[in-house]
Amino acid sequence: MLDEARKFAFAAHDGQRYGDRPYSVHLEAVVRLLAPYGSEAQIIGYLHDIIEDTDVTASDIDERFGPLVAECVSLLTDSPGENRAERKAKTYARLATVAAGPAELALLVKAADRLANVRTCLLDDQQRLMAVYRSEHPSFRRAAYRHGLCEPFWAELDALLATVPEAEQRL
């Protein structure tokens, strides 16, 4: 089913870009981070942006990959809003309600997604987006962090986002 999710996601995101790269590069980065957490986490990793960025629906995901995957992908999908702050506030409020159990996979994937995004920002020297991630990090962490769940992701995220360049300190 992992290969099916990969092919399905790549086809759905075909033609989309992640900066200067094909969108598949981002999906692969997220899934590589999720490899130690099992195939179900990786399947959700491939599909995490599919509802938000394509014509694929939660029903489509449920039909092909089952209700847990559909639930997790839906949890990861930003709700409509006037701007990024409004969309993220809605998403973080939803993530904050996730209780212990299978749906925690969504939190794991969200942390992997954010870590992949932050790593890419650093690689591409995207200082503006890094500033956005830094400003969102406290509320993102409150919503998505669960003790004992993917601690290495959070340790790296905390370290990368705690470093504030001098130019940002002056803002």
C-alpha positions as CSV (number, residue, x, y, z in Angstrom):
1,M,0.0,0.0,0.0
2,L,3.0,2.3,0.5
3,D,3.9,2.1,-3.2
4,E,0.3,2.8,-4.1
5,A,0.2,5.9,-1.8
6,R,3.5,7.1,-3.4
7,K,2.2,6.7,-7.0
8,F,-1.2,8.2,-6.0
9,A,0.4,11.3,-4.4
10,F,2.9,11.8,-7.2
11,A,0.1,11.7,-9.8
12,A,-2.1,14.0,-7.8
13,H,0.7,16.6,-7.2
14,D,2.0,16.2,-10.8
15,G,3.2,19.6,-12.1
16,Q,3.2,21.2,-8.7
17,R,6.4,22.8,-7.4
18,Y,8.1,23.0,-4.0
19,G,10.2,26.0,-4.5
20,D,12.4,25.2,-7.5
21,R,11.9,21.5,-7.1
22,P,9.1,19.1,-8.1
23,Y,6.6,18.6,-5.3
24,S,7.6,14.9,-5.0
25,V,11.0,16.0,-3.5
26,H,9.1,17.4,-0.4
27,L,7.0,14.3,-0.1
28,E,10.0,12.1,-0.2
29,A,11.8,14.2,2.4
30,V,8.8,13.8,4.8
31,V,8.5,10.1,4.2
32,R,12.3,9.5,4.8
33,L,11.9,11.1,8.2
34,L,8.9,8.9,8.9
35,A,10.6,5.6,7.9
36,P,11.4,4.5,11.5
37,Y,7.8,5.0,12.4
38,G,6.3,2.4,10.0
39,S,4.5,2.2,6.7
40,E,1.2,3.7,8.0
41,A,3.0,6.9,9.0
42,Q,4.8,6.9,5.6
43,I,1.5,6.5,3.7
44,I,0.0,9.5,5.6
45,G,3.3,11.3,4.8
46,Y,2.8,10.8,1.1
47,L,-0.8,12.0,1.3
48,H,-0.5,14.8,3.9
49,D,-1.0,17.7,1.5
50,I,-3.2,16.0,-1.1
51,I,-6.6,17.3,0.1
52,E,-5.3,20.8,0.6
53,D,-3.4,21.0,-2.7
54,T,-5.3,18.9,-5.2
55,D,-8.8,17.8,-6.2
56,V,-8.6,14.6,-4.1
57,T,-11.2,14.4,-1.3
58,A,-11.2,12.8,2.1
59,S,-13.7,10.3,0.7
60,D,-11.2,9.4,-2.1
61,I,-8.6,8.8,0.6
62,D,-11.0,6.7,2.7
63,E,-11.9,4.5,-0.2
64,R,-8.4,3.8,-1.3
65,F,-6.5,3.8,2.1
66,G,-9.0,3.4,4.8
67,P,-10.6,5.6,7.5
68,L,-7.6,6.1,9.7
69,V,-5.5,7.4,6.9
70,A,-8.4,9.6,5.7
71,E,-8.9,11.0,9.3
72,C,-5.2,11.8,9.7
73,V,-4.9,13.5,6.3
74,S,-8.0,15.5,7.1
75,L,-6.5,16.6,10.4
76,L,-3.4,17.8,8.5
77,T,-5.4,19.7,5.9
78,D,-5.6,23.5,6.5
79,S,-9.1,24.9,6.7
80,P,-10.0,27.8,4.5
81,G,-9.1,31.2,6.0
82,E,-8.4,34.8,5.0
83,N,-4.7,34.4,5.5
84,R,-2.0,32.0,6.7
85,A,-2.4,33.0,10.4
86,E,-6.1,32.2,10.3
87,R,-5.7,28.9,8.4
88,K,-2.9,27.8,10.8
89,A,-4.9,28.8,13.9
90,K,-7.7,26.6,12.8
91,T,-5.4,23.7,12.0
92,Y,-3.5,24.0,15.3
93,A,-6.8,24.1,17.2
94,R,-7.8,20.8,15.5
95,L,-4.4,19.2,16.2
96,A,-4.6,20.2,19.8
97,T,-7.7,18.0,20.2
98,V,-6.0,14.8,19.1
99,A,-5.9,12.3,22.0
100,A,-3.6,9.4,22.5
101,G,-4.3,6.6,20.0
102,P,-4.1,5.9,16.2
103,A,-4.9,9.5,15.2
104,E,-1.6,10.6,16.8
105,L,0.0,9.5,13.5
106,A,-1.3,12.9,12.2
107,L,0.9,14.7,14.8
108,L,3.9,12.6,13.9
109,V,3.5,13.4,10.2
110,K,2.9,17.1,11.0
111,A,6.1,17.3,12.9
112,A,8.0,15.5,10.1
113,D,6.4,17.9,7.5
114,R,7.5,21.0,9.5
115,L,11.0,19.6,10.0
116,A,11.3,18.9,6.3
117,N,10.1,22.4,5.6
118,V,12.5,24.0,8.0
119,R,15.4,22.0,6.7
120,T,14.6,23.1,3.1
121,C,14.3,26.8,4.3
122,L,17.8,26.5,5.7
123,L,19.2,24.8,2.6
124,D,17.6,27.4,0.3
125,D,18.3,30.4,2.6
126,Q,14.6,31.3,2.8
127,Q,14.9,33.7,5.7
128,R,11.4,35.2,5.4
129,L,9.8,31.7,5.7
130,M,12.1,30.8,8.5
131,A,10.9,33.9,10.4
132,V,7.3,32.7,9.8
133,Y,8.1,29.2,11.2
134,R,9.9,30.8,14.2
135,S,6.9,33.0,15.0
136,E,4.5,30.1,14.7
137,H,6.6,27.6,16.6
138,P,5.3,28.2,20.1
139,S,1.7,27.7,19.0
140,F,2.5,24.9,16.7
141,R,4.4,23.1,19.5
142,R,1.5,23.6,21.9
143,A,-0.9,22.0,19.4
144,A,1.2,19.1,18.0
145,Y,3.7,18.1,20.6
146,R,3.0,15.0,22.6
147,H,5.6,13.7,25.1
148,G,7.4,10.6,23.8
149,L,6.1,11.0,20.2
150,C,8.9,11.7,17.7
151,E,11.2,13.4,20.3
152,P,14.1,13.6,17.8
153,F,11.9,15.7,15.4
154,W,11.0,18.1,18.2
155,A,14.6,18.4,19.4
156,E,15.8,19.3,16.0
157,L,12.9,21.7,15.3
158,D,13.4,23.4,18.7
159,A,17.1,23.8,18.0
160,L,16.7,25.1,14.4
161,L,13.9,27.5,15.3
162,A,15.6,28.8,18.4
163,T,18.4,30.2,16.4
164,V,17.5,33.8,15.5
165,P,19.8,35.5,13.0
166,E,20.9,39.0,14.0
167,A,18.9,40.6,11.3
168,E,15.7,39.2,12.8
169,Q,16.6,40.2,16.3
170,R,16.6,43.9,15.1
171,L,13.1,43.6,13.6
